[in-house]
Amino acid sequence: MTAVQYVQALFSHYDAGGFECLNSFISLNRTQVLADAAAVDAKYANGETITPLCGLPLAVKDTIDVQGYRTTAATPGLAQAFPDFSAPLIDNYLSQNGIILGKMNLAELSSTVTSINTNGPTCYSYNDIGCSTPLNAYNQTRIAGGSSAGSAASVSARFAPWALCEDTGGSCRAPAIANGIFGLRPTLGCYNYSDALVLATFTRDTVGSFGRTMEDLVLLDSFMRTSNATTDELGALSQPVSCAVDVDRNMNLSGLRLGMPSNFGWVNPGLSGEIENITNYAMQTLMAAGVELVPFDSQALNDVSADAWGDSTESYAFEDTDTLARYLYRHNYTLSVPEVYYEVNRPDLNALYVNQLIQRDFSRQGSTDDWVKYLTTKRPAIINTWNNAFEEYDVSAFLYPGFSTTLPEIDACEPYVKYANGSVISFPETCFYEIDAQAVVTALVFPIGFDSTGAPFALQLSAPAGMDGFLMGLGLALEKLFGPMPAPPSTAACSGCSSNVFYTNVTYSGVGAPLSNDTWTNFGLTFNGTCQSSYLTSYGSKGLLGSGNPLSTSSVPAVSTSG
C-alpha cells in the first residue's frame, strides 16, 4: 500500500462512518495531506529511502506548533495564529518520512479534564474555534476526557493511526481512559517542544503519545524522544535523568510488585460500586498472572497534596499568563495576553481568565508568596513524599483506576457529577492525575474493558522519572494479558447530526441534596439533525438540566471486559 492509498483509506473510513460529528479536527487540509503523502511515494519511486515511517500520518493536538498550520488551542483569540516554525519533535517526525494528518480539537486552552466547549454568541466565525466539544468515540453523550480529546477520539475511531497529546494534569491520560486507547505521559523534559507549544505551566506540561495498541505507542514514542536527558531548570527535576528507554517486549509479570493505594484519596470519596467491581476483576486477573499487589496507605501523599492544592492553583494562574506571554513573544505575534483571554469563549473560563489571570485577583487562592512557596517548598514536598512511598513499599509502579465513577455525561458533569449512590460530588474528586503531574513522574494508561454505559474503562500506572521504558514494557505485557480493545462502531451514532453544548448557570449550592428544580451542572446537550441513533436525536429533550439522561440498557453493550 502506498502512502497516498493509506491516507485515502483513512479519509474513506472517516467519511463513511460520519465521524465528522465527533468534532475531532480543528484543521484538516485533505489536499495538503494527500500532497505530502504523494511526496513520500515519489521519493520511493525515485529509489530514495522512505523508512522508517513511510508516510504514516500523525494527528497533532492543536497546542503543538506545526509550520503551515494554525495553532489555535481551541480559543478564538488564537484562531489566526500561524507559527513560522514547528516544535522540534515535529521536525524529527517529518525528517523520518512521516506526514501530518491535521490539528486536533481540545478543551479550550487545555483548561479542563472534560473538554467541554460551548456553542454561543461569542463563537468565532472562522471554523467556530473554541465552540465545538470533541465527542467520545464510543458514546457521544459521555465526556471524551480532557484536554486532548480530539487526538484520543481520532485514534480510537481509527481515522488516525496515532496522535500527540499534551499533559498538564491528566490530558494524556483522561482522554485515553475515556476513548479506550493507550496514553503515555513521558518524563518531563524528554519530548522536546522548545517554545513551540501553548503551555499551561512550565512545571507540569509535557507532550505525550496516544496509540490504539502498545506497539503503536512504543513506536511513536521512539520518534518523539528527542532529548537525551531532562534539565535542572526551575520546575523540572532537581536531578536530571536519562531519557533513553529500554523496552522489554517479553516482560514476565510473575513476581512483579505493584502498589495500590488502600485509600484512593486525595479528596476522593472512594470508588463507585461498578468501578469497584471492574477494578476487582482487574486485580484478580493480575494476581492470577503472578503480579503481587501491594496495598499501601497513601494518607501522607494525600495530605501533602491537599495542603499544596490552593498554592497549586496559584501556580497555574501565574504560570499560565507567563507561558502564554513567552509563546506570543517567541512567535512575534502582535497579540497580547489580555487580548487572547478576553476572547475565551466558554463563559466560566472567560471569567476565570479575566479575573484571575489578567486582573490578578487571587483572593480565593492566596498571594504571590503562595506561588513561590508552592514552587520552592510544597511541590518538592509532594515529590519527596511520592518517592518515599515508592521506596518504602518496594514496588515497581503504582496502579489505580482511571476514574472513580463511570464516565460522566456531558450534561451531568461540571462542576458536579452524580455519584453512583445518588449524591452530587465535585467532578475533580473523581480524578487521580494531579498528584503524579506534580510529583514529576511518568505515567501510562491502559484500557481493560467497558462499563455498563458502553464507555471504556482503564487503569493507570505511574513510576519514577526516567522509568518510561519500564512502563512501556509493562504496558505491552498487560495488553497481552487483558487482550485488545474492540473498536468503536464503524459508523458513529451521531452520524448525520451535530451536537449543541450550551451553558447555563448552576443553582445547586454544593451543600446537602439538590432540590428537585436545581441545576447542578453548567451544560446542556442536544443533537440537531437526523442522527444514526434515534436515541441521540431525542437526547436532551426531556429531564431537568443537570440530571442527565441515562442510556437505556438496550442502547449500549452489556458490561464487558476486553480480555
N, C-alpha and C positions, 0 to 999 in steps of 0.2 A: 504494500500500500504506500502510495506517495504521501508527502506532507499535505498536498492540496486535497487529495482524496480523504485523508483523515479529518481535516478541517471541515470539508463538505459533509462528512458523516456526522460530525458534532452539530453543525447547523441544521441538518435534516432532522436529527433527533430533537433538537430544541424546538423547531417549528412544528413537527408532527405531534409532539407532546403538549403543545400550547404552554410551554414553560415561561413565556414572556410574562405571564401573570404573577410569577414569583418575584418580580421586581429585583432580580439579582444583579443586573447590569446598570451601571451609570453611563459608561461609554462602551459602545460596541460598534466598531467600524469594520464591517464584513469585507469591504473592498480591500482595506489595508491588510487585514489578517490573511486573506487569500493571496494577496501580492507578496506578503512576507513568506508564506508557505511556498509559493511558486519560486521565490528566490533561492530557497533551500534546495528545491528539486532541481533547479538549474545548475547549482553547484555540483550536485551529484551527477547530473548528465555530462558535466564538463570534466568528470574524473576527480573532483575535489572531495575531500572527506567531509561528511556531514554528521559524523558521530561526535559526541555521544547522544545528543538529543534528537537529531534527525527531524527537526521541525516541530517538535512537540510544543503545543501552546500552553501558556501559563496565565491563569486568572489572577489578577493583582488587586488587592484591596485598595480602594481609592483614597488612601492616605500616603501611598508609596509612589514616589515620582518615577514616571516613565516618559522620557522625552518624546514629544509628539502627541501625548495625551494630556488632557486636563487632570489636575489633582484637586478635587473638589471637597474631599472629606464630607461629602453629602450635605453641604451647607451652602445657602445661596451666595454668601459673601465671597466664596472662592470659585464660583461657577465658571469664571473665565480665566482661571489661573493656569497658565501653560508653562511648566518648568522648562528651562533651557538645558537641563542635564538630568540624567537618571541616577537612581541610587546605585552604588557600586555593585550590590548583589544582582541588580537587574542587568547591568553591563556584563557581569560574569555569565549570567544565564544566556544572554544573547550571543556572547562570544563562543558558547558551546553549541551553537546552531539551534537554539530554541527560539521561539517567537512568542509574542504577547497576544493573548486571546481578547482581553478587554480589561476595563477597570470596574470593580465590583462595588455594589451598594453596601451600606453600613449604617449604624446608628450615627445620627448627625454629630459630627466632631468626635466620634468614638466615645460618646458620653454615657451610654447605658449598656447594661448587660442584656437588654431585651431587643434592641434595635428597632424600637417603635418610633417611627416618624409620622407626622400628621399632615393630612391634607388641610388646606386652609387658604384664606385670602392673601397671606403673605408669601405664597409659593412663588418661586422664581419662574419666569415664563420659559426659560431655556432648559428643556428636558426635566422640568419640575425638580430641580436639585433640592434635596432635603425634604421632599414631600411624599415619597413613597416608602412604605415599610417593606423591607425584604422578608419574604414569607418562607415558612418551613417547607422543605421538600416533601415531607411525609404527610403532614397535617397542617393545612393552611390557616386553621383557626388558632393554632398554638404558636408561641413565640419561636423565632428561629435562632435565639441566642444573640449575644452581642459582645463586641460590636461588629465583628467580622462576618455578619450573617450572609451577605450575598456571596462571599467567597465560599463559605461552607455549603450553602444550598446548591451552588453550581457544581461542586464536586459530587455531592450526594445524588443529585438528579442526573448525573452522568453527561452533562454537556460541557464539562471541563475536566481534564484528566487529573489536575491538581491545582492548588492555589496557595497564595500567600495571605497570611493573616497578620495582625499586629496586636500585641497583648500588653495592656497596661495592668489590669487587674482581673483578667479572665477571658480576654477577647480571642484567644486562640483555643480556648477550652470550652466555654459555654456554647458557642456555635457548633463545635464538633459534637458535643453531647446531644444537642437538640436535633442535629441532622444525621446522626448515626455514622460518623466518619472518625478518622484518627486525627488528632491535633497535637502539635508539639510547641511548647514554649521553651525555646533553647536557653542556654545560659546567657545571661545579659552580656552583650558585647561581642558575641560570636557571629551574628549576622550583621554585616557592615552596611548600614544605610546612610552613614555620614549625615549630611544636613538635608537629605532628600526624603524626609518623612515628616508629615504633620503630626507631631508628637503631642501627647497629653502631658507627659512628665519625662524628665531625663533620668529619674531614679528607678523607674519601673519598666518603661516601654522597650519592647523588642519586637522585631519582625519574627514571625514563625511560619510553620508549614502545615498544610492540610493535605491528606491523602485518603482515598477511599479504601486503600489497603496499607498495611505497614510497609510492605516492599516499596510501594509508591512513595510513601513519606520518607523512607530512608534514602531513596534515590534523589528525591527533590532536595532533601537536606544537604546532600553532598555538593550540590551546586550553589547553595546559599551560604555555606560556611566559609565566608571569605576573610575571616580574621584568624590569625594564628593564636592569639591569646586575648583575654579580656584586659581591660585597663584598670588603673587605680585612680581614675578621675573621681571627683565628687559624685556620689550617688551610685558608683559602681562597687565592685568588690574591693575590699581592703587589701586582699592578697590575690593578685592575678592568677588565673588558672588557664591551662591549655584548652584550646577549642578543638583540638584534634579528637576524632572519635574512632573507636574500635568496636564495631557492632558484631556481637556474637550471634550468628544466624542459626545456631543449634543449641541455644541455651537450655540447660537442664533445670527444670523447675523444682525437682526434688531437693529438699533441704533449704530452699530459699526462704529467708525470713522477711516478711512484710509487716510493717507496723500499721495497726488500725486503731484510731483514737476511740476510746471507750465512751467518750462524750463528744459527739460530733459538733463541737461547740463553736467557740467564739460567742455569738449571741444566738446560735441556732436552738430552736425548740426541740430538736430531735428529728427522727425520720417519720414520715407518714407511713401508715400501715402497709400500703402497697410497695413503696420504695424499700421498706424494711424487708419485705418478703423477697423482692428481687435481689437485694443485697445479700440476703441469707443464701439464696440459690448460688450466687456467685462465690460466696465464701466456701460453700460445700464443694463446689467444682474445683476451686483452687486447692483445698485441703486434700481432695481425692487425688490430685496430681502431685502431692507431696509438698506443697507450699505450707510453711509454718506461719500462721497468722498470729502476730504478737500484739495483744491489746496493750495500749498504753494510756496513761492518764494525761490528757492534753490540757489540763486546767491551767498550768503555768503558762503555756503558749497562748491559751485563750485569754488569760488575764493580761499578759503583756500586750497582746494585740488590741484588746478592748481599751486599754489605757492609752494606746497610741492613736486610737481611731479619730478623735477630734483633731489632733495635730496632723494626722494623715490627710484629712480633708483640707486642712490648711495648706499642706504641701501641694496637693492637687491644684488648689486655687492659685498659688503663687507660680508654680511651675508651668501651668497651662498658658498663662499670659507670657511668661518669659520665653518658653519654647516656640510659641507662635511668632513672637516678635523676631526671634533669631531666624526662623524659617522665612518669613517675609523679607527680611534684610538680605539673607544669602541669595535669594532669588531676584533681588532688585525689583520686587513688586512695589507699586505705588500705593498699595493698600496699607492701612494701619490696623492694629489690633482692634480698636473700638469699632471701626467700620465692619470688620468681619463679625464681631459679636453682636452688634446691633441688628444684623441681618439674620441671626439664627431664627429658624422657622418655628420650632416647637415652642409653644408659649411658656411652659415652665422652665425649659432650658434657657430661653431668651432672658427671662427674669433672673435666672441664676448667674448667667454670664455677665449681664449688665450690672447687677447689684454687687456681686462678689468680685468679679474679675476686673471690671472697669472702674467701678466706684470704690473698690477695695473695702466693701462692707463685710467685715468678718465678725460681726457682733456675736454670732452664734457659735463660731468656731474658735475664736480666740484672737491672738495677735501675731505680729511678725515674729516675736520671740518664740511663739509656739512652733512656727515653721522651722526656725533654726534649731530648736530643741528636738524636733522630730528627726531632722537630718543627722544631728550630732549625738543624740542620746537614745531616743526611743526606737528609731529604726535599727540601730546597732543592737539594741536590747532584743528585738524580735529575731534578728539574725542569730545572735548568740544562743537564745533560748531554743530556737529551732534546731541548731546544730547540736546543742547539748542533749536534747531529746533523742535525736538520731543516734548519737553515740551511746547514750545511756542504755537504750533498748537494743542496741547491736542489730539493726535491721539494714536491709539493702535499699529499701524505699518505703515511703508511706503510701497507704492506699485508702481511698474513701469515695463515697458516692458523689456523682456529679451534682445532682440536685437532691434536696431532701424531700421534695414533693414531686408528683407527676408534673409534666411540663405545663406551665400555666397558659391559659387562653389569653390572647392579645387583649380582649376586653374584660379581663379579670386578673389584672397583673400589677400595674404600677399605680400608686406606690404600695398597694396592698394586694395580697393574693389569698384566695380561700384555701385554708389548710384542710387536710383530709378529715379532721374531726369537726369541721364546720366553723372553726374560729377564723378570724381575719388577722393575718400577720403581715409584717413588712416584708416585701419581696427580697431585699438584700439578705434577710435572715435565712434564705434558702440556698445561699451560695457559699462556696468554700475556697474561693480563689485568692482573696486579698492577702491572706497570711503568706502564701507561697510567693506572691509577687513581691511583697515587702521583704521577705527573707532571702531574696535573690537566689532562688533555686531553679532547677529545671523541672518541667512537668509534662506529662503525657496523658492524653485522654484516649481510652479505647472502648468501643461500643460492645455491648453484650446482648442486646435484645430490645424488646418493646414493652411499654406499659399498656394498660387497658384502653388507652385512648388511641393507640396506634402510633404513638410518638416514641422515638428511640430512647434508650436508657444506656448510660455509660458509667464507667468508673474512671477515677483519676489517680495517677501515680505521681509522686514527687520525690526528688532525690537532690543531694547537694550539688552545687555549681560544679560544672565540669564532668558530670556523670551522664551527659546526653547519650553517649554511645551505649552505656549500660541500659538506660531506659528504652532505647530503640530496640536493642536485642531482646529485652524483656517483652516489649510490645509484640515482636514477631512471635515469641513463644506463646503469648496469651491469645494472639489471633488464631493460632493453630488449635489452642485449647477450646476456645469458645466458638470458633467457626466464623465464616464470613457473614456480614450483614446482608440480608436481602435488599435489593434495590427498591426505591420508591416506585409507585405505579408509573408505567411508561407514558401515561397521559395524566397531567396534573388535574386534580379535582377542580381547580379554579380556571382551567382552560375555557376560554370563551367569555370570561368576565374580568372585571378589575376590582381590586379591593379599595375600600374607603375607610381610612382610620381618622376619626375626628376626636377632638379634645373637649373635655368638659371639666367642670370644677368638682372636686370631691367634697361631699358634705359630711361624711363619716369622720369623727374626731380622732379615731385610733384608740379610743378608750371604751372598754366594755363592748357589748354586742351592737352591731349596726342596727338602726331602726329599719322597718320594712321599706320605707321610702328613701333610705340613704343610698347614695352612690359612694363606692369605696375604691374605684379606680378612675384614672384620668381619661380612659379611652373607650370609644365605641367602635365597633367594626361591622361593616356591611359589605356585601358583594353586589356589584352592579353588572347587569347583562345576563346572558344565559350561560350559566356555569355547566361544566361537565357533570358536576354533582348537584343534584336538586337540593341537597342539604345546604350547600353553601349559598344557593340563590335565596333561601329564606333566612339565612343566618343573620342575627341581629334585629330581626323584625318583631321579636317578642321578648318579654322579660325585662327586668329592670337593668339599667346600665350598671355595670359593675357586679352583676350577679352571675355573669357567664351563661353560656348556653351549652350545657353538657351534650356531648355527642351521644346519639342513640347507640345501643350495643350492636345494632345491625349495620352501622355505618363504618365500623373500624374492625381490624383484625382482632382475634382473641388474644389474650395475654400470651406472649411467647418469648422465647429466647432464641438467640442466633445459633446456639450450639445444638 
